[in-house]
Amino acid sequence: MRDNILLFKFEDYLNLDHVLELEPWSYDKHLVVFQRTLVSEAAPSLDYSRSSFWIQLHNVPAHLLTTETGDSVGRTLGRVLQVTDPEDDGAKQVWWMMNNPDSLCHRVFKAIFFRNCSILEARDSIVGSYAWKSILSAKDVIRRGMVWRVGTGERDHIRWNEEVVRNLFLPHEAESILAIPLSLRRPSDRIAWKHTPSGMFTTSSAYKLIVSRDYMPNAGSSSVENKKKFWKSLWQLRVPNKIKHFVWKACNEALPTKTNLHHRHVADSDICDLCGELPEDTVHALWSCKHIACVWSSLEWFHQSVPVQPVNFRELLARFMPSQDEYKAEIFAIAGWCVWNRRNAIHFNRAIRPVDSICKEADNILQEFLHAWEVELSHP
């Protein structure tokens, strides 16, 4: 139409709404601003100086995970259009596109990111928008939870196993069985979500799949019973809820460490900012970085319990779970939380406490919490 202004025509409002839901869009590292119009001649005169952005909030205490909190924080940044519902996530977008392959949204993404494969086989791209990266990070959940419901059987050429049928039944019975169609109505083969009775995807069922032991890639080699016992012990730690939530994220490698940020193309490098030598994963950030070595060396019991090099933070924490009477797990969890907060304070140029004061700070937090807990129990 004119420089930097293009007109897109949509076949129906469903495709239009879905594209707008996935804002902001970018092309060649430049922001693409969309404006809805019914009259093509009016497009050049529309205002393209504003755009909608999704804002993610991290480390919010569980009791503050409400739409009111999101609205309050959002209003400090600009006009709040919507506080996202838990249903609106990357996995749901993957599910929607897989079931609507003719939609404009699916066709656009396919042409750019997975031209010669399916969305489940798509690979990461450095030019992908935030919307695409969110979708890409969720496809593994869909892959693990989906099944094919056979209709005509044409997709994978599904047929009766003739050899097995003839070996199990008399000749005339086998002929009758082999003549039975897979489906009298002959519907198309379709994708179904195996974790709901209806076969439809829901975020709540996806969450249950993620936290289940069958899904977690770093759950270790112990038995299912031991894993259940570990997670139960974690939520029973005698620490504030915000620290339980932090520990849960650490055990699931969900903290925004340099390794995670680099993997998502948010950070240019995965090297730890404090030591400048090794990649900063969760174990490094909270335990093995030489910058925080004095935190753990001051605890005599610590190095007697931990492995030489734990596989992940979950393995590290599990070493202290049996010692409930000694509060080792609680001290470790709180100290790890203090280490992480200090790391963030350095990153954002805020005032910090000396690193050798962290264990004392952790002990004070634990004592204050236990005192408050005892007071609450004595005054039901």
N, C-alpha and C positions, 0 to 999 in steps of 0.2 A: 504494500500500500504506500509506504514511504520508508525512508531509512530506519532500520531497527524496529519496524512495526509490521507484524504479520497477522493475517486473518486466518483463524482455524475454524472450519465448519464441522459441527458434530452431527452425527446421524440421529442421536436422541439425547434427552436430558440425563439419562443414566450415565452415559460415557462422560458427558460434560462435568457432572457433579463429581464423578470419581477422579477425574484429572485435577479438579480444584481441591479436592480433599488431600491430595498428595503434595500440595505446595509446601515449601518453595521448590521451584525447579531451577536448574542451571544448565547452561550450554556452553561448552568450552571455557568453564570456570567463570562464566558471567551469569548474573541473576536474570531469570526470565520472569517478568511480571505479567500476570493474566488479568484481564478485565472482561466481564461478561457484557455482551451487547446483542441486541436483536436486530439492529440496523447496522449493516456493514459500513455505511457512509459515516457513522458517528465514531468509529474506532479511532481515527487520528486525533480527535479532540478529547479523548478520555484522559483521566489523570493516571499516569504511570509512575508516580513518585512514591507510592506506598506498596508494601507487600506484606503478606501474612507469613509468620514464622511459628514453628512449634518450638517450645522451650521445655527442656527436660530438667526436672529437679532431682538431685541426688542427695542421699543421706538424710532424708526427711524422716523423723520419728514416725512409727507406725500409727500412733493416735492422731497424727496431723495429716495423714494421707487422705484428704477430703477435697471436694471441689471448691470449698470455701478457701482452703489454703492456696490452691492453684490460682483462684481468682484474685486473692489478695496479693500474691507475689506478681502475678501478671500485670496488675494495674500499676505497679511501680515501674514497669518497662514501657507500657503503652496501652492501647485499647484492647481489652480482652474480648476475643470473638467466641471462644469456646474453651472450656476445660475438658480435656479428653476423657472419654469413658474408657474403662479398662478393656472394653471390647475392641477398641480401635488400636490395633497394633500391627506389626509387620507380618506376623503369622496369618492374621485374618486377611491381609491384602494378598498374600500368596495364595491362600485358599480361594479367594474371590476370582483372581485371574486364572487359576487352573480350571475353574468351573465356568469361566466366561472367556474362552480363547479368542472369540471374535470381537471382543470389546476393544475400543480404541486404546485404552490404557495398556492392555496386554500387547496389542500390536506395536505400540510405540516402544515399550520396554524390550520386546523381542527383537525389533529391528536394530536396537542400539546395543543391547547387552547379551542376548543369547540367541543370535540369529540361526545357528545351526544345531541347537539342542533345546531341551525343555528348561523351564525356569528352575527346576530342581537340580539341573546339571550346570547352571550358570556359575561363572567364576567372578571373583571380585574384580573391580575396575577402578583405577585411580581417578577416572573422570566421572564416576557415579555421583549422583546427588545424595543428599541425606536420606531422602525417601527411598532411593534404591538401596542404599547401604542397610537401612532398617529392614527392608524386604529380604535382602540377601542373608542377613544374620538370622532370620527366622525360618528359612527354608528347611533347615535340618529338623526342626520340630515337626513340620508337616510331613517330611519324608518318613519319620519314625511312627507317626500316628495314623497315616492314611492306609487304606486298603482298596482294592478294586472289587466292586460288586459286578459279578458277571451277568450280562444280559444275553447278547447273541454269542459272546465268546470270540468275536472277530478280532478284538484288539491283540490278544496273545494267541490267537488260533486255538482256543481252549475247546477240547473235545473230550468225549468219554475215552477212558483208557481201555481200548478194545481188548488188549491182551489180558488185563486183569479181570475184566467182566467175563470173558469167555472161560477163564480158568476157575472162576468162582461159581458160575451158574451153568445149568443145563443148556444145550444148544438153542432150544426154542425160547427159553427164558432170556438168554443173552441177546438173541435177535430182538426181542421185545424191548429190552432195556436200551439197546443201542439205537433204537428207533425213536426213543423219547427225546424231544428237543430240550436244550438247556433251559429254555423259557418259552412258554406258550405265547406270551405277549411280545416277546422279542424286543425288549428295550435295549438301548445302547449300553455298552459297558461304561460304568461311571465310577468316579472316585468317591469314597465314603470315609468318614472319620470314625475309626473303630472305638473311640473312647466315649461316644454318646449313643444312646439307644436309637436316636433318629438318624444317625449317620452324618449329621451336620456339625461343622466345626464350631466350637465355643472356646473363648479364651480361658475360662475357668478350667475346662478339661485339659487344655494345653498346659496350663500351669501345673496341674496335678501330674501330668506326664513328665514335665521337666524336673520336678522335685522327687520323682520316683527313682528308686535305685536302678531300674532297668534303663533309664535314660542317661544318667550322669556318667560322663566319660572318665572322670577322675575319682571315682568313688572307692578305688582300691580293690584289693583282692579278697577281702574278708567276706564272711557270709552275710546274707541278707539280714539275718537277725542282728548281727553286730552293727550293721549300717543303721538299722532302725534304732538301735540302742544309742548309737552316737548322736543322731539328730534329736532324739528325745532328751539326751543329756545336755545338748547344746541349749535347747529352749528352757531347760531347768537351771541354767547357770544363775547364780545369785548376783546378778549385775543389772544395771538399768537396761530397759528395753532397747534404747538406741544402740547400746553396745552389743546386745544379742543380734540385732539386725546387721550391724557392721561385721560381726564374726561370721554370720551366715553368708554375707556377700563375699567375704574373704575365702571361705571354704568352697564357694562356687566360682572362684576366679572372676568375680563381678566388680571388683574395685577398678577405678580408672587409673591403673598403673601405666607406666610408659610402654610396657609390652602390649597391653590391651589397646592403648591409644594409637600406637604405631600400627598394629594389626588392622585397625579401622581407618588408617590413613588420616588420623587427627594430628598425630605428632610425627615429626620428621625422623626421629630416632627413638630407639627403645632403650638407650643407655641411661642409667640412673643419673639424675642431676646432682646427687649428693656425693657419690664416690667417683663418678665419671669413668667407671671401668667396665661394669657388667650390666646386662639387661635387667631392667627393673620389673620383675614379676612380683606376685604377692609375697612369696617366701623371701625374696631379696629385700623388698621394701620394709617388711615387718620383722625380719630376723637376721639375715646373713649379711646385710650391707655393713661394711666396716665402719661407716659413719655412726652407727647405732650399737656397735659391739659392746660398749660399756654398759648399756642397759641390761643386757642379759648376763654379762659376766659378773654383775653385782649380785645375782641370784645363785646361791651355792647349789641349790637343788636342780636348777634348770638344765645344765649340760649333762647331768646324770640321767636325765629322762629322755632327751631328744636323740634322734638318730644322727649319724654323721652328716648326711645331706637328705632331708626329707623330700619326698616326691612332690608334695604340695602342702598347703597350709592346713588342710584337713588332717593329714597324717601327723603334722606337728602338734595340733591341738589335742588329738586323740591320746597322745602320750600322758596328758595330765587329767583326763576325764576320770580315771579310777580314784583319784586322790581328793574326793569330795570333802573330807573332814579337814584337809589342810588348805583349802581354798587356792590350790595351785592353778587350776584351770581359770578361776576368776581373776587372779592376779595377772596371768598370762594374757587373757582376753582384754582386760582394762589397759594393761601396758601396751599391747599392740594397738589399741584404739588411740592412746596418747601418742605413740610413735607416728601413726598415720596423720593425726591432727598436726603434729609438729612438722611433718614433711610437707603438708599442704600450706602451713603458715610460711615456711621458707619459700615455697613456690610462688605464693601470692604476696611476698614481701610484707608479711605481718610480723608483729612482735612474737618472739619465741622464748620458751624457757630452756635453761641448760639441759642438755641431753642426759646428764648424770642425775637429774632430779626427777626423771620419769617414773622410776620405781616407787619413790616416795609419794609422788602424785597419785599413782595407781592405788597405793595402799590407803591413802586418804579418801579417795573416791569410794573404795570398797567399804571402809569403815562407816562413812556417811550413809551409804546405801543400806548396809546391814542394820544400822541404828534406826533409820526411817522404817525399814521393813519390820523390825521388832515392835516399834511403836504402833504401826498399823495393825499388826496381829493382836496386840494387847487391847486395841480399841476397835473391835469389829463394828 
